[in-house]
Structure formats: C-alpha cells, structure tokens
C-alpha cells in the first residue's frame, strides 16, 4: 500500500483483513499526512510496528529534490510535531540559497511583491513552468491573479478554478447583473432557484417559454407566474424571487461593496453554502473575498459604482479564459501541491490564523497537521523558496492586523528577511523610523488598557499607561495626533490612541464611545477633528 499515512480507518481494516497473517508492505511518511479533514488517520502509520510486530522498517531519509538549506528549514519546522516518527533528513544536493521572507504592509502589496518576483525570474530566463505559488485557501488566489495580470504574466490554477469562474462568485455576479439589468435572462435563470426556492427546471422552462410568447423577460414572467400557470411551491418560489429582486433594485448603486454586502444579507447566501458540502468553508472564504474585491474597486474608482464594478469583473472574466495560461506560472493550494516539485516555490500568507489556519475549537492535532502541510509546501521546492506575510490583511472588506506565523520563528536562522522589492526594504525603513517591533518577539495586538469615567452625557478616557506617541516629528504631516478628539460617520465620537504606518498606509487606532477600539486607514476613514 502506497501513501499509507493517508489511509482512513476503513482502509486500515481492509488492509489487515487482506494481509492475513501480516503479509503486508506499506510506504508512507507521517510528516506528509495532510488529509485528516477528509478522514485520513495518521495513527495507522504511527502504530504500524505495534500492529505488525514482525515488520522490518526501512527509513528513506535521503532527499533527492531540495537543497540543504531548504531541507534544514523544513526539518526545523516539522521537529516541533509530537505525532511523528523521528528521522534524519539529508541530501547530497548543493547548499543552495537561503529561504527568503518578504514581510509586506498588506495583502495587496504581498501580491504585487510576488508578481514582481515572478517577472524578475522570467526576465532572467526561468521558464514559467518552473515557478509555483502556493496558498492555504483558494480565496487567496484573487489578489495574486490580479497582480499577475497587472504584470502581463500568464498563469494556470491547478486543481482549482480562476476566482471569477468559481460557482459561488458566478452566482453573486449574476445577481449583481440582474440588479443593474433586469432583462438579463441568462443571469436570472442562473439564480432564480439559488438559494433553492422550489423553482425547478420544469417550472423555469414553463415560465420562460410562455413568457417568451408574450415578449416578457424571465424576471417579468416570474413576476406574473400565476398568469402563466405556475401553481403551488413553484408559484411561491417565483413570488419570493420577485420580492427579493425588488429589494435589491431599490438599493443605492454606490459604493459597489455596500451592494455586495446587502446582497449577501438578503439572500442569506453564506447560510446556503454552509449547508452545501465539505467545500463550504472554502466557498464562504471566496464569497468574503468578493467583498474585499468590491472594496478595492471602490477605493480605486469611487465614482464607478455597481455598473463599473460589473464591467470590470466582466473584463477580468474574459481574461481568465485565455488558453495562454496553460503554459504559465502555476498557482495552487498547498494541499494540491503534494507529490509535485518545482525549482522555484513561493508560499504566501505566513500568518497565524491563515498558515497555520486556526479556527475556534481546533486542537493540537490540527496545528500539527497545519505544520505538516507547510512542511509539504517547503519540500516541493528544488532550488529557491520565497515566503511572504502581511502586516494587515483585508477580511470581509476591512483591514485587520495580523501576526507572523509561528512557522517563521521555528525556521529561525534558516531564513533571511528581505524588503518587498519596491525600491526600499519595508522592514529596514520601518526599523529606522523606530516604529518596528522585534521580528521574533510576539506581536502585541491587544488594545491599550484603560478605564472609563462617565461624566453626564460625555465619556472621558483615562489611560493606565501612556499610549505610543504619534508626534509630527515621527510621522510627518499626520492629520491627527494621539489624544485628538474625532468624529466618525458610523462610529460616532472617539479619541485617537496612536498612529502607525506612513503614506497611504497611515493608520489611526481610535477608541469610540459606542464601538470600542478600531484601527482605521486614514485615507478612507472619513475622520474629522472635533
């Protein structure tokens, strides 16, 4: 049996029955057991000698693929797992270049950094097929695809689908097109029964055919479903769909992101996906990435609104269909990368919560599987590895601070830290300004401790500690300083706690009386001093 670390309990029992008195040979690596989420049980291989006490174990410890430095980095990480069989990995390959880390300001700069790295490699003669970019979740491909298109780089997504071609994204774009153009019969047919409204194919075909005789669009036909002979559940479903479209069309068309959010709320689309299948988590992540996409469009084209966003998405979808991508750079999830190898590997999103992916209720075994997944990604590389992480990542349309992955610390001296290839090292520049924490120290995301003293209808905040200063000699031309009282159109009155970043990434941490502490990018925050 090959890949024995990926067997489930039923396969284990079948193997024992077939092997009779122990006539069984298996191959596998506990450090590459990454399919626990679909039933694989690592205990099958860990307990093999116990189950078959006469077995002879042959350790295959020589690596023929990776350089010594890549192998050492991977070994340093995987040694932190307890559920494994100890082995000493070694290779006769060259020492090679260090594993590199680029720490970026946000996920957009991360994608641009990757695209520039790929473009540099291509200019230097590396074939596109020799370069692969790995990520933990399919939703992460959206910003990467956009950045690669911006550099004119062809790419292919392996064991996955381009962002705008994913089922859930096509559903939501169909709804958006219907809001903008109720005569779009193709979009109406796609989503009339999504989420399910008991409007089956037969009922839709009846409404379409009889409505066409009267010159009606499909939406008009469903609005007059009773006149066309629909009855029972189908008639109720048509009425529900008609009411939903009326609510959606009544929405303001700017900004586009607000329309997408309201669409998700009114259709309860995430709840529909949650009842779907084992892919629900990935699909929900894609849906939330669409919100991020709309937010980025609004920032770039504030006057574009819904119609402009739909037009932009249509253009990108057309580009996604180009056959040229078949010979391009490879994009894939870490799970899809197992068994493959590439001379150049980029792994993005090295942040706690993303890689390793952590959810509420996850145990130590989940963390160990995440570590094995990263180990698999690292050891796909033959010659060169670039890792990236971001100080902030957009989640559901809002920028949130992140914490560097524990895997970075575990690799220790086997990695070197670089700038983001934008003309100046991001890390070096921020260290020089005295606003950078030590890289290996835990990042403090907690808000400053404070106590409140209420006085009549106002609230005064008294700090137990001194908030980080944000004077103009540290951040030139900053519009606010720590201690300033401000007003936000949504959160109301607040007080600036501290400032960080610079230029377009300048942020303020603000305590609001009603909403608590918020971190806001000043370029978009709409704050005013009071």
Backbone torsions as a table, in degrees:
resi	resn	phi	psi	omega
1	UNK	NA	128.2	177.5
2	UNK	-94.3	159.5	178.6
3	UNK	51.3	47.5	-173.8
4	UNK	-63.7	-24.0	-179.9
5	UNK	-67.7	-14.3	-177.5
6	UNK	-101.3	8.7	-179.8
7	UNK	-77.0	149.4	174.8
8	UNK	-98.4	-177.1	-173.2
9	UNK	-66.8	-39.8	179.8
10	UNK	-63.1	-42.3	178.6
11	UNK	-65.0	-36.4	176.7
12	UNK	-61.2	-46.0	-179.3
13	UNK	-65.2	-41.2	178.5
14	UNK	-61.5	-42.9	179.9
15	UNK	-62.0	-41.3	179.7
16	UNK	-64.7	-40.3	180.0
17	UNK	-67.2	-42.1	-178.8
18	UNK	-68.9	-30.8	-173.9
19	UNK	-79.5	-7.3	177.4
20	UNK	61.4	-113.0	-175.9
21	UNK	-93.9	30.3	174.4
22	UNK	101.7	15.2	179.7
23	UNK	-80.8	74.9	-172.7
24	UNK	-141.5	133.8	174.4
25	UNK	-122.3	129.2	179.1
26	UNK	-127.2	154.2	170.0
27	UNK	-127.3	148.6	179.1
28	UNK	170.6	170.7	-178.3
29	UNK	-137.8	112.0	178.7
30	UNK	-56.6	-29.0	-178.5
31	UNK	-72.4	-6.2	178.3
32	UNK	-117.4	23.6	175.8
33	UNK	-83.9	102.7	-172.6
34	UNK	-126.7	15.4	-176.0
35	UNK	-118.5	31.1	177.4
36	UNK	-58.8	-31.0	-178.5
37	UNK	-66.8	-15.2	176.4
38	UNK	-119.4	23.5	169.2
39	UNK	108.3	-9.6	179.2
40	UNK	-62.5	140.0	-176.6
41	UNK	-121.2	106.3	-177.5
42	UNK	-62.3	-21.1	-178.9
43	UNK	-63.6	-24.1	179.7
44	UNK	-59.5	-43.6	-179.0
45	UNK	-84.9	-31.9	179.8
46	UNK	-65.8	-30.0	-177.2
47	UNK	-102.8	16.6	-174.1
48	UNK	-61.4	-45.3	-179.2
49	UNK	-65.0	-30.5	177.0
50	UNK	-69.5	-42.7	-178.4
51	UNK	-72.3	-30.3	-179.8
52	UNK	-129.5	78.9	-171.4
53	UNK	-63.4	-17.5	179.6
54	UNK	-89.0	0.7	-174.2
55	UNK	-67.1	145.1	172.8
56	UNK	-102.1	129.7	-176.6
57	UNK	-103.6	126.5	175.8
58	UNK	-113.7	117.1	-177.5
59	UNK	-90.3	123.9	178.7
60	UNK	-102.3	88.9	-170.7
61	UNK	-100.8	-10.0	-179.9
62	UNK	-82.2	130.3	177.6
63	UNK	-101.1	128.3	-177.8
64	UNK	-102.9	0.2	-172.1
65	UNK	-102.0	-55.2	-164.7
66	UNK	-95.2	161.7	173.8
67	UNK	-73.3	166.9	-179.8
68	UNK	-61.2	-40.4	-177.3
69	UNK	-67.4	-41.5	177.6
70	UNK	-62.8	-42.8	-178.7
71	UNK	-65.1	-40.8	178.6
72	UNK	-63.9	-41.2	179.1
73	UNK	-62.0	-44.5	180.0
74	UNK	-64.7	-41.1	-178.5
75	UNK	-66.3	-39.3	178.1
76	UNK	-59.3	-37.9	-179.2
77	UNK	-72.1	-50.8	-171.3
78	UNK	-69.3	-21.7	178.1
79	UNK	-65.8	-13.8	178.0
80	UNK	-78.2	-10.5	177.0
81	UNK	-81.8	144.2	177.3
82	UNK	-95.1	-35.5	-178.8
83	UNK	-84.2	79.8	-178.9
84	UNK	-161.1	168.5	173.3
85	UNK	-104.4	124.7	-177.1
86	UNK	-64.2	138.2	175.4
87	UNK	-153.5	155.9	-178.6
88	UNK	-107.5	96.4	-178.7
89	UNK	-70.8	139.6	177.3
90	UNK	-152.1	162.7	-179.7
91	UNK	-150.4	151.3	172.9
92	UNK	-92.2	1.7	179.5
93	UNK	-68.1	170.3	-178.1
94	UNK	-64.7	162.4	176.3
95	UNK	-59.9	-44.8	176.0
96	UNK	78.0	178.2	179.1
97	UNK	-82.5	154.7	176.9
98	UNK	-63.7	155.9	168.8
99	UNK	-69.7	129.9	-174.6
100	UNK	-105.0	148.4	177.5
101	UNK	-126.7	127.8	172.5
102	UNK	-112.1	118.1	178.5
103	UNK	-99.6	117.4	-171.0
104	UNK	-105.7	164.0	179.8
105	UNK	-69.2	-44.2	-177.5
106	UNK	-152.2	178.3	-175.6
107	UNK	-68.0	-25.6	177.4
108	UNK	-69.4	-44.9	177.4
109	UNK	-66.0	-33.0	176.3
110	UNK	-59.0	-48.2	-179.6
111	UNK	-63.1	-41.4	179.3
112	UNK	-64.8	-37.9	178.0
113	UNK	-62.5	-44.4	178.2
114	UNK	-61.8	-44.7	-178.7
115	UNK	-62.1	-40.2	178.8
116	UNK	-68.1	-38.1	177.2
117	UNK	-62.1	-44.6	178.7
118	UNK	-63.5	-44.5	179.5
119	UNK	-60.2	-41.0	178.6
120	UNK	-62.7	-43.0	179.0
121	UNK	-61.4	-43.9	-179.0
122	UNK	-63.9	-41.4	178.7
123	UNK	-63.0	-31.6	-178.4
124	UNK	-85.4	5.0	172.7
125	UNK	101.8	1.4	177.0
126	UNK	-71.9	125.7	177.5
127	UNK	-63.1	143.8	-178.9
128	UNK	-58.0	-35.2	-178.4
129	UNK	-66.5	-14.4	-179.5
130	UNK	-88.9	0.2	-175.6
131	UNK	-115.7	131.2	178.1
132	UNK	-132.7	143.0	176.2
133	UNK	-118.3	122.9	-178.4
134	UNK	-108.6	146.1	175.7
135	UNK	-144.0	161.4	-175.5
136	UNK	-78.5	-41.2	-177.0
137	UNK	-120.9	143.7	178.9
138	UNK	-56.6	-32.4	-177.2
139	UNK	-60.9	-24.1	-179.2
140	UNK	-68.1	-16.0	-176.9
141	UNK	-69.0	-21.2	-173.4
142	UNK	-59.6	-50.9	-179.6
143	UNK	-68.5	-34.3	178.0
144	UNK	-65.2	-44.0	178.5
145	UNK	-59.7	-43.7	-179.2
146	UNK	-62.3	-44.7	-178.9
147	UNK	-66.9	-39.4	178.5
148	UNK	-66.0	-39.8	176.4
149	UNK	-63.3	-38.1	179.1
150	UNK	-62.0	-29.1	177.8
151	UNK	-92.4	1.0	-179.1
152	UNK	70.4	31.2	-176.0
153	UNK	-102.1	124.4	176.5
154	UNK	-73.0	144.8	-179.5
155	UNK	-146.6	161.9	173.9
156	UNK	-134.4	143.4	178.0
157	UNK	-102.8	120.0	-177.0
158	UNK	-94.6	135.4	179.9
159	UNK	55.7	33.7	-180.0
160	UNK	-162.9	-177.8	-176.4
161	UNK	-128.8	144.1	176.7
162	UNK	-54.4	148.9	-171.4
163	UNK	-52.0	-51.5	-174.6
164	UNK	-75.1	-5.5	178.0
165	UNK	-101.1	1.6	179.6
166	UNK	-74.9	145.5	-171.5
167	UNK	-52.8	-49.1	-176.1
168	UNK	-66.9	-33.9	178.2
169	UNK	-70.3	-40.4	177.9
170	UNK	-64.8	-35.7	176.3
171	UNK	-61.0	-50.6	-175.1
172	UNK	-68.6	-36.9	176.0
173	UNK	-65.6	-34.1	176.4
174	UNK	-63.1	-42.1	175.8
175	UNK	-61.1	-44.4	-179.3
176	UNK	-62.5	-40.2	177.7
177	UNK	-64.1	-36.1	178.5
178	UNK	-67.4	-36.4	176.2
179	UNK	-60.7	-42.2	-177.4
180	UNK	-78.8	-31.9	-175.5
181	UNK	-145.1	92.2	-177.4
182	UNK	-65.8	-8.4	178.8
183	UNK	-88.0	3.0	-178.0
184	UNK	-79.4	90.3	-176.2
185	UNK	-66.0	-33.6	-180.0
186	UNK	-62.7	-45.7	178.8
187	UNK	-66.9	-40.6	-179.6
188	UNK	-61.4	-41.9	180.0
189	UNK	-66.2	-33.0	-179.1
190	UNK	-66.5	-39.8	-169.5
191	UNK	-113.6	1.7	-178.9
192	UNK	-57.3	-31.1	-179.7
193	UNK	-117.2	27.9	179.4
194	UNK	-129.8	114.4	-7.9
195	UNK	-60.1	163.0	-172.8
196	UNK	-56.1	133.8	177.9
197	UNK	-130.7	19.0	-179.3
198	UNK	62.4	31.0	172.8
199	UNK	-104.1	84.1	-174.4
200	UNK	-77.0	178.8	-178.8
201	UNK	-58.4	-39.6	-178.0
202	UNK	-64.3	-45.1	-179.4
203	UNK	-65.8	-41.7	178.9
204	UNK	-64.9	-41.0	179.0
205	UNK	-63.2	-38.6	178.7
206	UNK	-65.4	-45.7	179.8
207	UNK	-64.1	-40.1	-178.3
208	UNK	-66.0	-46.8	-176.0
209	UNK	-68.0	-47.6	-177.9
210	UNK	-71.4	-33.0	176.9
211	UNK	-69.1	-35.8	179.9
212	UNK	-62.9	-34.2	177.8
213	UNK	-62.1	-28.1	-179.8
214	UNK	-98.3	1.3	179.9
215	UNK	78.3	25.7	-178.7
216	UNK	-97.3	150.2	169.6
217	UNK	-74.6	169.7	179.5
218	UNK	-64.7	-38.2	177.8
219	UNK	-63.4	-41.9	177.0
220	UNK	-64.1	-39.3	179.9
221	UNK	-64.1	-42.6	-179.7
222	UNK	-69.6	-30.5	176.1
223	UNK	-67.6	-24.1	178.9
224	UNK	-116.0	37.1	-172.6
225	UNK	-59.0	-35.9	-178.8
226	UNK	-64.8	-38.1	178.2
227	UNK	-64.6	-24.7	-178.0
228	UNK	-93.6	1.7	174.1
229	UNK	97.4	6.4	176.7
230	UNK	-73.6	141.3	-176.7
231	UNK	-136.8	165.3	171.7
232	UNK	61.2	-139.0	-176.7
233	UNK	-57.4	-37.1	-179.7
234	UNK	-63.2	-39.2	179.0
235	UNK	-66.0	-41.2	177.4
236	UNK	-64.3	-40.9	178.7
237	UNK	-63.0	-40.9	178.6
238	UNK	-63.9	-39.9	179.4
239	UNK	-66.3	-41.0	178.6
240	UNK	-61.9	-44.6	179.9
241	UNK	-63.9	-40.3	-179.5
242	UNK	-64.9	-42.3	178.6
243	UNK	-64.9	-40.1	179.5
244	UNK	-61.4	-45.8	-179.8
245	UNK	-62.9	-36.9	178.8
246	UNK	-63.2	-41.9	177.3
247	UNK	-64.2	-42.0	-178.1
248	UNK	-66.4	-40.1	-177.7
249	UNK	-72.2	-17.7	178.5
250	UNK	-82.2	-7.1	-178.0
251	UNK	-72.6	147.0	169.7
252	UNK	-61.0	144.9	-174.7
253	UNK	-89.6	-2.0	177.8
254	UNK	-132.8	142.3	-10.6
255	UNK	-75.0	161.4	-177.0
256	UNK	-61.8	-37.2	-177.4
257	UNK	-61.7	-35.6	178.7
258	UNK	-65.6	-35.8	178.0
259	UNK	-65.1	-43.4	-179.5
260	UNK	-63.1	-42.6	179.7
261	UNK	-62.4	-45.2	-179.9
262	UNK	-66.1	-36.0	176.3
263	UNK	-59.2	-46.7	-180.0
264	UNK	-62.8	-39.6	-178.5
265	UNK	-68.5	-44.2	-175.6
266	UNK	-72.2	-34.4	179.8
267	UNK	-87.1	-14.8	-175.0
268	UNK	53.1	43.9	-172.1
269	UNK	-65.9	-36.3	179.9
270	UNK	-65.8	-37.4	177.1
271	UNK	-63.6	-38.5	177.1
272	UNK	-61.9	-42.7	179.1
273	UNK	-67.9	-34.9	-177.1
274	UNK	-64.0	-20.8	178.0
275	UNK	-97.5	6.3	-170.0
276	UNK	-76.1	-79.5	-175.4
277	UNK	-162.4	-165.2	-178.0
278	UNK	-66.6	-15.0	-178.9
279	UNK	-89.5	7.4	-174.3
280	UNK	-57.7	-42.4	-177.4
281	UNK	-61.4	-44.9	178.7
282	UNK	-63.8	-41.1	-177.7
283	UNK	-67.8	-39.6	177.2
284	UNK	-64.2	-39.6	176.7
285	UNK	-61.0	-39.3	177.6
286	UNK	-64.4	-41.5	178.9
287	UNK	-60.5	-43.8	-179.4
288	UNK	-69.8	-28.8	175.7
289	UNK	-68.9	-28.7	175.7
290	UNK	-64.9	-36.7	175.0
291	UNK	-61.2	-45.9	176.9
292	UNK	-57.6	-41.8	-179.7
293	UNK	-60.9	-43.8	179.8
294	UNK	-67.0	-37.9	177.0
295	UNK	-61.3	-45.9	179.6
296	UNK	-62.8	-37.3	177.4
297	UNK	-64.5	-44.2	179.9
298	UNK	-60.6	-38.2	179.3
299	UNK	-66.5	-38.7	-178.3
300	UNK	-79.6	-35.1	-176.0
301	UNK	-132.2	73.8	-174.2
302	UNK	-60.8	-21.8	-180.0
303	UNK	-96.7	-2.2	-175.1
304	UNK	-70.1	-42.5	179.4
305	UNK	64.0	-164.4	-176.1
306	UNK	-61.4	-45.1	-177.1
307	UNK	-62.4	-43.2	178.7
308	UNK	-63.5	-38.7	179.7
309	UNK	-66.0	-42.0	178.2
310	UNK	-61.4	-42.1	-179.7
311	UNK	-64.9	-42.7	178.9
312	UNK	-62.3	-44.4	-179.7
313	UNK	-63.1	-37.2	179.0
314	UNK	-65.0	-40.3	178.8
315	UNK	-64.7	-43.3	-180.0
316	UNK	-65.3	-39.5	179.2
317	UNK	-61.6	-37.7	177.4
318	UNK	-64.0	-41.2	179.0
319	UNK	-64.1	-35.6	-178.9
320	UNK	-58.9	-26.2	-175.8
321	UNK	-85.8	2.5	-176.8
322	UNK	-65.6	132.5	178.2
323	UNK	-67.9	-20.1	-177.9
324	UNK	-59.1	-24.3	-177.1
325	UNK	-66.6	-18.6	-177.1
326	UNK	-61.7	-21.8	179.3
327	UNK	-112.0	20.7	-173.3
328	UNK	-95.5	-169.9	175.3
329	UNK	-62.3	146.2	-175.4
330	UNK	-95.5	129.8	173.2
331	UNK	-116.3	135.1	178.5
332	UNK	-164.9	162.9	173.9
333	UNK	-74.9	160.7	177.3
334	UNK	-61.3	-35.4	178.2
335	UNK	-63.5	-39.8	-178.3
336	UNK	-70.7	-19.0	-175.0
337	UNK	-78.8	-14.5	-175.1
338	UNK	-58.5	132.8	179.2
339	UNK	90.1	-7.0	-178.5
340	UNK	-104.4	172.3	175.2
341	UNK	-151.9	148.0	-178.7
342	UNK	-144.5	143.4	175.0
343	UNK	-60.0	-38.7	-177.4
344	UNK	-122.8	126.5	-179.4
345	UNK	-126.9	134.1	171.8
346	UNK	-116.4	129.4	176.0
347	UNK	-118.6	121.5	-174.5
348	UNK	-104.7	163.7	172.2
349	UNK	75.6	36.4	180.0
350	UNK	-76.5	76.6	-179.8
351	UNK	-137.9	141.6	174.7
352	UNK	-60.7	130.0	-175.4
353	UNK	104.6	-22.1	178.2
354	UNK	-119.1	-50.1	172.7
355	UNK	-145.4	89.9	13.7
356	UNK	-76.8	142.3	174.2
357	UNK	-76.9	123.6	-176.5
358	UNK	-126.7	131.4	177.8
359	UNK	-123.0	161.0	178.2
360	UNK	-61.6	129.9	178.8
361	UNK	94.1	-7.2	177.6
362	UNK	-65.1	142.7	179.0
363	UNK	-105.0	-173.0	-179.5
364	UNK	-62.2	-33.5	-179.1
365	UNK	-66.0	-32.4	176.7
366	UNK	-66.8	-41.8	178.0
367	UNK	-63.2	-39.5	179.5
368	UNK	-66.2	-35.5	176.6
369	UNK	-68.3	-38.2	175.7
370	UNK	-61.4	-38.1	178.8
371	UNK	-67.0	-39.4	177.3
372	UNK	-64.8	-36.1	179.1
373	UNK	-64.1	-41.9	177.5
374	UNK	-66.6	-38.5	176.5
375	UNK	-58.9	-43.9	177.3
376	UNK	-60.1	-44.9	-179.6
377	UNK	-60.8	-46.0	-179.9
378	UNK	-60.7	-42.8	-174.3
379	UNK	-82.6	6.7	168.9
380	UNK	-79.2	-17.4	-172.3
381	UNK	-85.7	137.0	178.4
382	UNK	-93.3	-43.3	-172.0
383	UNK	-126.1	-36.1	-169.8
384	UNK	-144.3	138.3	178.1
385	UNK	-130.8	131.9	169.3
386	UNK	-118.4	125.9	174.9
387	UNK	-107.2	146.5	177.4
388	UNK	-133.9	149.7	171.1
389	UNK	-143.9	165.7	-177.0
390	UNK	-127.8	142.4	175.7
391	UNK	-67.9	-31.4	178.5
392	UNK	-136.2	149.3	177.1
393	UNK	-139.0	136.2	-179.5
394	UNK	-77.0	126.5	178.1
395	UNK	-128.8	117.0	178.3
396	UNK	55.2	39.9	173.8
397	UNK	88.3	0.6	-178.8
398	UNK	-128.5	139.5	178.1
399	UNK	-75.7	130.8	178.0
400	UNK	-126.8	142.6	175.8
401	UNK	-66.7	148.9	178.7
402	UNK	-123.1	170.9	177.7
403	UNK	-124.1	130.8	-179.6
404	UNK	-54.2	144.7	-178.1
405	UNK	-60.8	142.6	175.1
406	UNK	-62.5	-23.3	178.7
407	UNK	-64.9	-29.1	177.3
408	UNK	-64.4	-45.8	179.2
409	UNK	-63.8	-37.1	-177.9
410	UNK	-67.1	-30.1	176.9
411	UNK	-72.9	-26.5	174.8
412	UNK	55.1	-127.1	-172.9
413	UNK	-72.1	-3.9	-179.8
414	UNK	-79.6	-3.7	177.5
415	UNK	-118.3	154.1	171.8
416	UNK	-118.4	146.3	-176.4
417	UNK	-102.9	135.0	-175.4
418	UNK	-123.3	173.1	169.1
419	UNK	-78.0	-172.4	-176.8
420	UNK	-102.6	21.4	176.3
421	UNK	58.4	40.2	178.4
422	UNK	-119.9	24.8	175.8
423	UNK	98.3	-18.9	177.8
424	UNK	-151.4	140.5	179.9
425	UNK	-66.0	121.4	179.5
426	UNK	-59.6	-45.3	-179.4
427	UNK	-64.9	-46.0	-176.4
428	UNK	-64.3	-40.5	-177.7
429	UNK	-66.5	-38.9	-178.6
430	UNK	-75.4	-32.1	174.4
431	UNK	-64.4	-40.7	-178.0
432	UNK	-63.5	-29.5	-179.8
433	UNK	-84.5	-2.1	177.3
434	UNK	73.4	22.9	-177.8
435	UNK	-118.9	22.2	-175.6
436	UNK	-116.9	132.0	175.3
437	UNK	-76.0	158.6	175.0
438	UNK	-60.8	134.4	-170.8
439	UNK	-60.4	-40.8	-175.4
440	UNK	-85.7	-3.8	177.2
441	UNK	-81.5	148.0	177.7
442	UNK	-60.6	135.8	178.6
443	UNK	-78.7	129.0	-178.9
444	UNK	-88.8	112.0	178.8
445	UNK	-102.2	-2.0	-178.4
446	UNK	-68.7	150.7	177.4
447	UNK	-79.7	154.0	178.5
448	UNK	-58.4	139.8	178.8
449	UNK	-70.7	140.4	177.4
450	UNK	-154.9	162.4	173.4
451	UNK	-124.8	151.8	-175.3
452	UNK	-105.8	142.4	173.4
453	UNK	-125.3	111.7	-178.0
454	UNK	-85.4	135.3	177.0
455	UNK	-132.4	110.9	-177.2
456	UNK	48.9	-122.7	-175.5
457	UNK	-98.5	14.3	177.5
458	UNK	-119.3	168.7	179.1
459	UNK	-132.2	126.4	176.8
460	UNK	-105.8	137.8	-179.9
461	UNK	-106.2	123.5	177.4
462	UNK	-112.3	125.0	-175.4
463	UNK	-90.5	135.9	172.7
464	UNK	-72.7	-28.3	178.5
465	UNK	-127.7	166.1	-179.0
466	UNK	-83.9	118.8	178.9
467	UNK	-63.6	154.3	-179.4
468	UNK	-55.4	128.9	-177.1
469	UNK	-65.9	152.0	178.2
470	UNK	-137.8	56.9	-176.3
471	UNK	-78.4	160.9	-175.1
472	UNK	-67.9	-21.5	177.9
473	UNK	-76.7	-13.4	175.1
474	UNK	-94.2	-43.5	179.0
475	UNK	-122.8	94.4	-177.2
476	UNK	-60.8	144.0	174.0
477	UNK	61.3	21.5	177.1
478	UNK	-67.1	134.9	-177.8
479	UNK	-73.5	-18.0	-179.9
480	UNK	-133.6	164.8	173.6
481	UNK	-131.3	159.4	177.4
482	UNK	-55.3	133.9	-179.6
483	UNK	100.2	-16.5	179.8
484	UNK	-64.0	139.5	172.0
485	UNK	-87.3	134.2	-175.2
486	UNK	-135.4	166.6	176.9
487	UNK	-126.9	134.7	176.7
488	UNK	-118.3	139.2	-175.7
489	UNK	-62.4	-24.4	-179.5
490	UNK	-104.7	-42.9	-173.2
491	UNK	-90.6	-13.0	178.5
492	UNK	84.7	-148.3	-176.1
493	UNK	-76.4	145.3	178.5
494	UNK	-157.7	178.1	178.6
495	UNK	-131.6	133.8	-179.8
496	UNK	-70.7	126.0	177.2
497	UNK	-89.7	-45.2	-178.3
498	UNK	-164.4	163.3	175.0
499	UNK	-119.4	152.1	176.1
500	UNK	-152.1	164.4	-179.6
501	UNK	82.1	-168.8	-179.0
502	UNK	-161.6	161.0	177.8
503	UNK	58.1	-135.3	-178.0
504	UNK	-67.1	-15.6	-178.6
505	UNK	-99.2	9.8	179.6
506	UNK	-61.5	128.5	-176.8
507	UNK	-126.6	154.1	173.7
508	UNK	-123.0	135.6	170.7
509	UNK	-96.8	119.3	-171.0
510	UNK	-125.0	135.7	172.7
511	UNK	-97.5	121.4	178.8
512	UNK	-105.2	140.5	-177.1
513	UNK	-59.9	-38.2	-176.9
514	UNK	-92.5	-34.3	-168.8
515	UNK	-108.3	-2.7	-178.6
516	UNK	81.3	-155.8	-175.9
517	UNK	-88.3	130.3	178.2
518	UNK	-128.2	143.2	172.3
519	UNK	-103.1	120.9	-171.9
520	UNK	-125.0	135.8	171.4
521	UNK	-79.3	118.9	-169.9
522	UNK	-63.9	-27.6	-179.5
523	UNK	-60.1	-27.9	-176.2
524	UNK	-120.0	0.4	-168.0
525	UNK	-77.0	-21.9	-179.0
526	UNK	59.4	38.0	175.9
527	UNK	-83.4	147.7	170.9
528	UNK	-137.6	147.7	-178.4
529	UNK	-76.1	141.6	177.8
530	UNK	-126.1	NA	NA
